[in-house]
Amino acid sequence: MQVSAGIAWGVANGVGRIILQRPEQANALTQAASRALVRAIHEVLDGQPRVVLLTAEGRIFCAGGDINEFMAAGPTLDALVDDVLTPLHPALHRLATAPLPIVAAVNGPVAGAGIGLALCADFVLGAESMKLRTGYAAIGLSPDAGASYFLARRVGALRAQQWLMLSEAIDAQRCLQHGVIDALHPDAELAKAAETLVQRLVRSASASLAGIKTLCSGLQTRDLQGHLALEKLLLVERARSADGQEGVRAFIEKRSPRFIGK
């Protein structure tokens, strides 16, 4: 694992891991931590993992941007924000649209930019101590890091707008009820649950998962005719692949398939 500015990352055994490691500062993203996160995202994805897991150390997943750094910037806060987001937004876009499963394990409260980082994932698991507080309007700012996009994608545009405007804390049960998170676990069991899911995804046919993500994430850009054409193209590719052949054979032979990623 590599470590820089409170961010750790690496790829091993098909799993890319990005870990927020500033628990004493609520894993807030300073300018340096944001740059390290950008580097982590690119290097993990360049390592061609089969799945990526996002986690954080301590009791808080991420408090968002570092408010002390904001205060220190004073009248140059706009320049600080621009400097942070110029590389961070493209990196988050690459992570969210990567053709592989992204899993986030949210171990506690999440706010601000941390919401975008957590909810860009395809699977979001929450601890019972998890809660969401957008926070932007409370300090006179507006969303970043895709927080408004990914929150609206999960809970609907109007509810996301209301939550962002009010900056109230949304507890774990409400987050589960409205689809912010996909599953809720006792705090002590979250890491195990996330690892179980990750290992299940690692054993899956990676190109099949990539095709599914491509089809489902691009629905707004295609009409039915275009979508059916893409389904045909991807299925023909999978049907001629080694993993496609192995999957059918394993089903007939009533055994677990041994996918090799081809």
Secondary structure, 3 states (H helix, E strand, C coil): CEEECCEEEEEECCEEEEEECCHHHCCCECHHHHHHHHHHHHHHHHCCCCEEEEEECCCCCECCECHHHHHHHHHHHHHHHHHHHHHHHHHHHHHHHCCCCEEEEECCCEECHHHHHHHCCCEEEEECCCEEECCCHHHCCCCCCCHHHHHHHHHCHHHHHHHHHHCCCEEHHHHHHCCCCCEEECHHHHHHHHHHHHHHHHCCCHHHHHHHHHHHHCHHHCCHHHHHHHHHHHHHHHHCCHHHHHHHHHHHCCCCCCCCCC
